[in-house]
């Protein structure tokens, strides 16, 4: 755990150094010298535009009434709460895997919060900036219980449904190549089409992040007829992201996300946050904006995290109601627990 704690801090410090100067982002698009930050654009608009998937229960899902829910959705609402003291000051845009980066770099959305894996190429050549990971996952494979398939080698000569334009597609190819398995990839532009094809029997298996497979299995007509293989093909750190070269806007998304984690570590929840006001602990006083200028230093009110916790809660609250004990999935925290509990969630100091 000491090793993981050090690595978590190193990753956080790397994130803090990723952005360019605070005045290098143009209005509505990728960073250009001399332009205003996206932060000013969003504040002037009075509303955050957040790109999500919209089809993954527990992460981002829109129901028949048009209401959005899920962990990724609540990260968007946390940013809106910090900016406007209103978690509902968000317009959600559903984006598939092939259009998400173009929508962000072109200014159609202000940020993404849609099960996007942090990779080196996306962080460099694609021009994205990844905020702290909000869900540590791994790629899995779902099959029918009666298929007789128990491992990846059993897919020789068989079809696998996969969403194109994703790390999932690349990881699947790499794994099968390593194992020497000749299989048939059946690719789709969006997840809905991929899962529909799997349900229709057009492929013997479907691969994605394990969390997504578990969530999507719940939407199939007979969930108990499907199972996940005991295989993990990759590391999948998922989290929000912004366009490159806009440090001011990236800092807001980054530190609101870190704040959700830190609030849980402090034990501050949406139900008890008022009890922490006036705390003798200077760390908590700074965190809630009663001391110092942490908020105004990055263009927000000093009480931005008080706003976030009041309206949305801390990371643990968000996890439990969407994926954990208060949800239909009842997923254990595992890697997505605080570093103090053996997980990987670690926030740098608020000072």
C-alpha positions in Angstrom: 0.0 0.0 0.0 2.9 2.4 0.7 4.0 1.9 -2.9 0.5 2.6 -4.3 0.2 5.7 -2.1 3.4 7.1 -3.5 2.3 6.3 -7.1 -1.1 7.9 -6.5 0.7 11.1 -5.3 3.0 11.0 -8.3 0.1 10.7 -10.7 -1.7 13.6 -9.0 1.4 15.8 -9.2 1.8 14.8 -12.9 -1.8 15.8 -13.5 -1.3 19.2 -11.9 1.6 19.9 -14.2 -0.2 18.9 -17.4 -1.9 22.2 -18.3 -0.4 25.1 -20.2 -0.6 28.7 -19.1 -4.0 29.9 -17.8 -4.7 32.2 -20.8 -4.0 29.9 -23.7 -7.4 28.6 -24.6 -9.7 30.2 -27.1 -13.4 30.8 -26.6 -15.1 27.5 -27.5 -12.3 25.5 -29.0 -8.8 24.2 -28.4 -6.2 26.4 -26.8 -4.7 29.2 -28.8 -2.3 31.8 -27.6 -3.9 35.0 -26.3 -7.5 33.7 -26.0 -9.8 33.4 -22.9 -10.1 30.3 -20.9 -13.0 28.0 -21.3 -13.8 28.9 -17.7 -14.9 32.4 -18.7 -17.0 30.9 -21.5 -18.8 28.6 -19.1 -19.3 31.2 -16.4 -20.7 33.7 -19.0 -23.0 31.1 -20.4 -24.3 30.2 -16.9 -24.4 26.5 -17.7 -22.0 23.6 -18.1 -22.2 21.5 -21.2 -21.0 18.0 -20.4 -20.5 15.1 -22.8 -21.7 11.7 -21.5 -22.6 8.2 -22.9 -26.1 8.1 -21.6 -26.6 4.4 -22.1 -24.7 2.8 -19.2 -26.7 2.3 -16.0 -24.7 3.3 -12.9 -22.4 5.6 -14.9 -24.4 7.7 -17.3 -28.0 6.7 -18.2 -30.9 8.6 -19.4 -34.4 7.2 -18.7 -37.6 7.5 -20.6 -38.4 10.8 -19.0 -35.1 12.3 -20.0 -33.6 12.3 -16.5 -29.8 11.5 -16.3 -28.2 9.5 -13.5 -24.9 7.8 -12.7 -21.4 8.4 -11.4 -20.2 10.2 -14.5 -23.3 12.3 -14.5 -22.8 13.3 -10.9 -19.2 14.4 -11.7 -20.7 16.9 -14.2 -23.2 18.0 -11.6 -20.4 18.5 -9.0 -18.6 20.8 -11.4 -21.8 22.8 -12.1 -22.3 23.0 -8.3 -18.8 24.5 -7.8 -19.4 27.0 -10.6 -23.0 28.1 -10.1 -24.1 26.7 -6.7 -26.6 24.7 -8.8 -26.0 21.0 -9.7 -28.7 21.2 -12.3 -27.0 24.0 -14.3 -25.8 21.3 -16.8 -26.8 20.4 -20.3 -25.9 16.8 -21.1 -24.9 15.8 -24.6 -24.9 12.1 -25.5 -21.8 11.3 -27.5 -20.7 7.9 -28.9 -17.0 6.8 -28.9 -16.2 8.0 -32.4 -17.4 11.6 -31.8 -16.5 12.4 -28.2 -13.0 13.8 -28.8 -14.1 15.8 -31.8 -17.0 17.3 -29.9 -14.6 18.3 -27.0 -11.8 19.7 -29.2 -14.3 21.6 -31.3 -16.0 23.2 -28.3 -19.4 21.5 -28.6 -19.0 20.4 -25.0 -16.9 21.8 -22.1 -15.8 18.5 -20.7 -16.3 14.8 -21.1 -17.4 12.4 -18.3 -18.2 9.3 -20.2 -16.2 6.1 -19.4 -13.1 7.3 -21.3 -9.9 5.5 -20.6 -6.8 7.6 -19.9 -4.0 6.6 -22.3 -0.8 8.2 -23.4 -1.9 8.8 -27.0 -5.1 10.5 -25.9 -3.2 12.6 -23.4 -0.7 13.7 -26.0 -1.4 13.4 -29.7 -5.2 13.5 -29.4 -4.9 16.7 -27.3 -6.9 15.8 -24.2 -6.2 16.5 -20.5 -7.3 13.8 -18.1 -8.6 14.8 -14.6 -8.2 12.3 -11.7 -9.5 8.8 -12.3 -13.0 8.3 -10.9 -13.3 4.6 -11.6 -10.5 2.0 -11.9 -11.7 -0.8 -14.2 -10.5 -3.5 -16.4 -11.7 -5.0 -19.7 -13.7 -8.1 -19.6 -15.8 -10.4 -21.7 -19.5 -11.4 -21.4 -20.9 -14.6 -22.8 -24.1 -16.7 -22.5 -24.0 -19.2 -19.6 -24.9 -22.0 -21.9 -22.3 -21.1 -24.6 -19.6 -23.4 -23.2 -17.1 -20.6 -23.5 -14.8 -20.4 -20.4 -11.8 -18.5 -21.7 -10.5 -16.4 -24.6 -9.0 -19.4 -26.4 -12.6 -20.7 -26.8 -13.3 -17.8 -29.2 -11.3 -19.4 -32.0 -13.5 -19.1 -35.1 -16.2 -17.3 -33.1 -17.5 -13.7 -33.2 -17.0 -10.9 -30.6 -19.1 -7.7 -30.6 -17.1 -4.6 -29.8 -17.5 -0.8 -30.0 -15.2 0.7 -32.6 -13.0 3.7 -31.9 -12.2 2.5 -28.4 -9.3 1.1 -26.4 -11.6 -1.9 -26.0 -11.3 -2.8 -29.7 -7.5 -2.4 -29.6 -7.1 -4.4 -26.4 -9.2 -7.2 -27.8 -7.0 -7.4 -31.0 -3.8 -7.4 -28.9 -5.0 -10.1 -26.5 -6.2 -12.4 -29.3 -3.0 -11.8 -31.2 -0.9 -12.7 -28.2 -2.9 -15.9 -27.7 -2.8 -16.8 -31.4 -6.7 -16.9 -31.5 -8.3 -16.3 -34.9 -11.7 -14.7 -34.2 -14.2 -12.5 -36.0 -14.6 -8.9 -34.6 -18.1 -7.5 -35.2 -17.7 -3.7 -34.7 -20.3 -1.1 -34.0 -20.1 2.7 -33.7 -22.2 2.9 -30.5 -22.7 0.6 -27.6 -26.5 0.3 -28.0 -26.1 -1.4 -31.4 -23.3 -3.6 -30.1 -25.4 -4.9 -27.2 -28.5 -5.3 -29.4 -26.4 -7.5 -31.8 -25.1 -9.6 -28.9 -28.6 -10.1 -27.6 -29.7 -11.2 -31.1 -27.0 -13.8 -31.2 -24.9 -12.2 -33.9 -21.8 -12.7 -31.8 -20.9 -15.3 -29.1 -19.3 -12.7 -26.8 -19.2 -9.0 -26.1 -16.3 -7.1 -24.6 -16.0 -3.8 -22.7 -15.0 -2.5 -19.3 -16.2 -4.9 -16.7 -18.3 -2.3 -15.0 -20.1 -1.6 -18.3 -20.7 -5.2 -18.9 -22.3 -5.6 -15.4 -24.4 -2.6 -16.0 -25.5 -3.6 -19.5 -26.2 -7.2 -18.4 -29.0 -5.7 -16.1 -30.7 -4.3 -19.2 -30.9 -7.6 -21.1 -34.2 -9.5 -21.2 -32.8 -12.4 -19.1 -29.7 -11.1 -17.2 -29.1 -14.5 -15.4 -28.4 -16.1 -18.8 -25.2 -14.1 -19.2 -21.9 -14.2 -17.3 -18.5 -12.5 -17.3 -15.5 -14.6 -17.9 -12.7 -14.7 -15.3 -10.4 -12.6 -17.4 -9.1 -9.1 -17.3 -7.6 -7.9 -20.6 -6.3 -4.4 -19.6 -6.1 -1.6 -17.1 -9.0 0.9 -17.7 -8.6 4.1 -15.6 -11.8 6.1 -16.4 -12.5 9.7 -15.6 -13.4 13.2 -16.8 -11.3 15.2 -19.2 -11.0 18.5 -20.9 -9.3 19.8 -24.0 -5.5 20.4 -23.9 -3.8 23.8 -23.3 -6.4 25.4 -21.0 -4.9 25.2 -17.6 -7.5 27.4 -15.9 -10.4 25.3 -17.0 -8.6 22.0 -16.4 -7.7 23.1 -12.9 -11.4 23.5 -12.1 -12.4 20.1 -13.3 -9.3 18.5 -11.7 -9.7 20.0 -8.3 -13.5 19.5 -8.0 -12.8 15.8 -8.8 -10.0 15.7 -6.2 -12.4 17.5 -3.8 -15.0 14.7 -4.0 -12.2 12.3 -2.9 -10.9 14.6 -0.2 -14.3 15.2 1.3 -14.8 11.5 1.8 -11.4 11.3 3.5 -12.3 14.1 5.8 -15.6 12.4 6.6 -17.6 15.4 5.2 -20.9 14.3 3.6 -24.0 16.1 2.3 -25.8 15.3 5.5 -23.1 16.6 8.0 -21.3 19.3 6.1 -22.9 22.1 8.2 -21.4 20.5 11.3 -17.9 21.1 9.9 -18.3 24.8 9.4 -16.3 26.7 11.9 -13.9 23.8 12.4 -10.8 24.3 14.4 -8.9 22.1 11.9 -7.3 24.6 9.4 -7.3 21.9 6.7 -11.0 21.6 6.8 -11.5 25.4 7.1 -9.4 25.8 3.9 -11.3 23.0 2.2 -14.7 24.5 2.9 -13.5 28.0 2.0 -13.7 29.6 5.5 -10.0 30.4 5.4 -7.5 31.2 2.6 -8.1 31.9 -1.1 -8.0 28.4 -2.7 -11.1 29.0 -4.7 -10.5 32.6 -5.8 -7.0 31.7 -6.8 -8.5 29.6 -9.6 -11.5 31.8 -10.5 -14.1 30.2 -8.2 -15.7 31.2 -4.9 -13.7 30.1 -1.9 -16.6 27.9 -0.8 -16.7 25.9 -4.0 -16.3 22.6 -2.3 -18.9 23.4 0.3 -21.2 23.9 -2.6 -20.2 20.6 -4.2 -20.6 18.5 -1.0 -23.9 20.2 -0.1 -25.5 19.5 -3.5 -23.8 16.3 -4.6 -22.0 14.7 -1.7 -18.6 13.2 -1.5 -17.2 10.4 -3.8 -18.3 7.7 -1.4 -21.9 8.9 -1.4 -21.9 9.1 -5.2 -20.4 5.6 -5.6 -22.8 4.0 -3.1 -26.0 5.4 -4.6 -25.0 4.7 -8.2 -22.9 1.5 -8.1 -22.6 0.3 -4.5 -24.9 -0.8 -1.7 -27.7 1.6 -2.5 -27.8 0.5 -6.1 -29.0 -2.6 -8.0 -25.4 -3.5 -8.7 -24.0 -3.6 -5.2 -20.4 -3.4 -6.4 -17.7 -3.5 -3.8 -15.4 -0.5 -3.8 -12.2 -2.5 -4.3 -9.6 -0.3 -6.1 -12.1 2.5 -6.1 -11.9 3.0 -2.3 -9.8 5.6 -0.5 -6.0 4.9 -0.2 -6.5 4.7 3.5 -8.8 1.7 3.0 -6.6 -0.1 0.6 -7.9 1.5 -2.6 -6.3 3.9 -5.2 -8.2 7.1 -4.5 -5.8 9.8 -3.3 -6.1 13.5 -3.4 -3.2 16.0 -3.0 -3.4 18.5 -0.2 -5.9 21.4 -0.3 -3.5 24.1 0.8 
